[in-house]
Amino acid sequence: MAELSAYCPEFQQTLELLGRRWTGAILRALMSGAERFSEIAAAVPGLSHRLLACRLRELIKAGLVVRIRRGRTALYRLTERGRALRPVFEAVDRWNTRWGVAAPGTA
C-alpha cells in the first residue's frame, strides 16, 4: 500500500462518489447480476425510480456503468472499471463482518 498522506483529493472524490446515498447498493445489485432497471430497483428496497435513474446517470458518467440498448430494453452493466471495485466491496464486507456496523434500525 502506498504511503497515506493526510489528504488526497482523488481519494476524497472517489469516496464521495461511492458514498452517495444508494450508490453502493446499486453497485452491489449490478455485481450480483441485476441488469434491468426494474431488477436493480427490486434489489434495493426503498430506492425511488427517480433517484435510481439519477444515480445510474452518475455512474455512467464516472465510467463505472454502461447502458446497453437491446431493442426496447435498456440493460445496465458494470464496465471493467466498475468490476474492479469488487475487491473493495468484498473488503468492506469483511470489515463489517468483523466490526459489526449495524444498518440503521437493526441495532
C-alpha positions as CSV (number, residue, x, y, z in Angstrom):
1,M,0.0,0.0,0.0
2,A,1.3,3.5,-0.8
3,E,2.1,5.9,1.9
4,L,-1.1,7.6,3.1
5,S,-1.0,11.4,3.1
6,A,-3.2,13.5,5.3
7,Y,-5.4,14.4,2.3
8,C,-5.7,13.2,-1.3
9,P,-8.3,14.9,-3.5
10,E,-8.7,12.0,-5.8
11,F,-9.3,9.6,-2.9
12,Q,-11.9,12.0,-1.5
13,Q,-13.6,12.4,-4.8
14,T,-13.9,8.6,-5.2
15,L,-15.3,8.2,-1.6
16,E,-17.8,10.9,-2.2
17,L,-19.0,9.2,-5.5
18,L,-19.2,5.7,-3.9
19,G,-20.6,7.1,-0.6
20,R,-23.6,8.9,-2.2
21,R,-26.9,7.6,-0.9
22,W,-27.8,4.3,-2.6
23,T,-24.8,4.2,-4.9
24,G,-23.2,1.3,-3.0
25,A,-26.4,-0.7,-3.0
26,I,-26.9,-0.1,-6.8
27,L,-23.3,-1.3,-7.5
28,R,-23.9,-4.4,-5.3
29,A,-27.0,-5.2,-7.3
30,L,-25.1,-4.9,-10.5
31,M,-22.3,-7.1,-9.1
32,S,-25.0,-9.6,-8.2
33,G,-26.3,-9.9,-11.7
34,A,-29.1,-7.3,-11.9
35,E,-29.1,-5.7,-15.4
36,R,-32.5,-4.2,-16.0
37,F,-33.7,-1.0,-14.3
38,S,-36.6,-3.0,-12.7
39,E,-34.2,-5.7,-11.4
40,I,-31.9,-3.0,-9.8
41,A,-34.9,-1.3,-8.3
42,A,-36.3,-4.5,-6.9
43,A,-32.9,-5.4,-5.4
44,V,-32.7,-2.1,-3.5
45,P,-35.8,-1.6,-1.3
46,G,-36.7,2.0,-0.6
47,L,-34.9,3.4,-3.7
48,S,-37.2,5.6,-5.8
49,H,-37.1,5.2,-9.6
50,R,-36.2,8.9,-9.9
51,L,-33.2,8.5,-7.7
52,L,-32.1,5.3,-9.3
53,A,-32.2,7.0,-12.7
54,C,-30.1,9.8,-11.3
55,R,-27.5,7.5,-9.7
56,L,-27.2,5.4,-12.9
57,R,-26.5,8.5,-14.9
58,E,-23.8,9.5,-12.4
59,L,-22.3,6.0,-12.5
60,I,-22.3,6.0,-16.3
61,K,-20.6,9.5,-16.4
62,A,-18.0,8.2,-13.9
63,G,-17.3,5.2,-16.3
64,L,-18.4,2.5,-13.8
65,V,-21.6,1.5,-15.6
66,V,-22.6,1.3,-19.3
67,R,-26.1,1.4,-20.7
68,I,-26.8,-1.0,-23.5
69,R,-29.9,-0.9,-25.7
70,R,-31.4,-4.2,-26.6
71,G,-34.4,-3.4,-28.7
72,R,-36.9,-1.7,-26.4
73,T,-35.0,-2.8,-23.3
74,A,-32.0,-1.0,-21.7
75,L,-29.5,-3.1,-19.8
76,Y,-27.0,-1.7,-17.2
77,R,-23.7,-3.4,-16.8
78,L,-20.5,-2.7,-14.9
79,T,-17.6,-1.6,-17.0
80,E,-14.2,-3.1,-16.4
81,R,-13.6,-0.1,-14.1
82,G,-16.8,-0.9,-12.2
83,R,-16.0,-4.6,-11.9
84,A,-12.6,-3.6,-10.5
85,L,-14.4,-2.4,-7.4
86,R,-15.5,-5.9,-6.4
87,P,-12.4,-6.5,-4.1
88,V,-13.2,-3.1,-2.4
89,F,-16.7,-4.2,-1.7
90,E,-15.5,-7.6,-0.5
91,A,-13.0,-5.9,1.8
92,V,-15.8,-3.7,3.2
93,D,-17.9,-6.8,3.7
94,R,-15.1,-8.5,5.7
95,W,-14.5,-5.3,7.7
96,N,-18.2,-5.1,8.5
97,T,-18.4,-8.8,9.5
98,R,-15.5,-8.3,11.9
99,W,-16.6,-4.9,13.4
100,G,-20.3,-5.3,13.1
101,V,-21.6,-1.9,12.0
102,A,-25.4,-2.4,12.0
103,A,-27.8,-0.9,9.5
104,P,-30.0,1.9,10.9
105,G,-32.9,0.5,12.8
106,T,-31.4,-3.0,13.2
107,A,-29.2,-2.5,16.3
